Amino acid sequence: MDKLKEPDVVLFDLASRPEFGPVVNLFQSQTSLLTEIDNMSNATRKIEVVGLFKLGTTFGIDGNLITSHLNFFEDFLPTKKKD
């Protein structure tokens, strides 16, 4: 869990749908995986998968990530542009 305090790191749900790619297989062979996600402002961010967990999908959710609150704010909340 201490790894989640680092910037731009996530845990990946190993029960996510396959359209997210072979994340689990790649992670298991490398123990770390660099990839990209699209955030709410349609910007692509580089992240590192540092662990796996199992939660599973639902009717409306195809996959899950766990990250720290600071990474969440940085990655997913739109930021205001400074004038």
Secondary structure in CASP SS format (residue, H / E / C, confidence):
PFRMAT SS
TARGET T0000
AUTHOR 0000-0000-0000
METHOD secondary structure of the structure
MODEL  1
M C 1.00
D H 1.00
K H 1.00
L H 1.00
K H 1.00
E C 1.00
P C 1.00
D C 1.00
V E 1.00
V E 1.00
L E 1.00
F E 1.00
D E 1.00
L C 1.00
A C 1.00
S C 1.00
R C 1.00
P H 1.00
E H 1.00
F H 1.00
G C 1.00
P C 1.00
V H 1.00
V H 1.00
N H 1.00
L H 1.00
F H 1.00
Q H 1.00
S H 1.00
Q H 1.00
T C 1.00
S C 1.00
L E 1.00
L E 1.00
T E 1.00
E E 1.00
I E 1.00
D E 1.00
N C 1.00
M C 1.00
S C 1.00
N C 1.00
A C 1.00
T E 1.00
R E 1.00
K E 1.00
I E 1.00
E E 1.00
V E 1.00
V E 1.00
G E 1.00
L E 1.00
F E 1.00
K C 1.00
L C 1.00
G C 1.00
T C 1.00
T C 1.00
F C 1.00
G C 1.00
I C 1.00
D C 1.00
G C 1.00
N C 1.00
L E 1.00
I E 1.00
T C 1.00
S C 1.00
H H 1.00
L H 1.00
N H 1.00
F H 1.00
F H 1.00
E H 1.00
D H 1.00
F H 1.00
L C 1.00
P C 1.00
T C 1.00
K C 1.00
K C 1.00
K C 1.00
D C 1.00
END
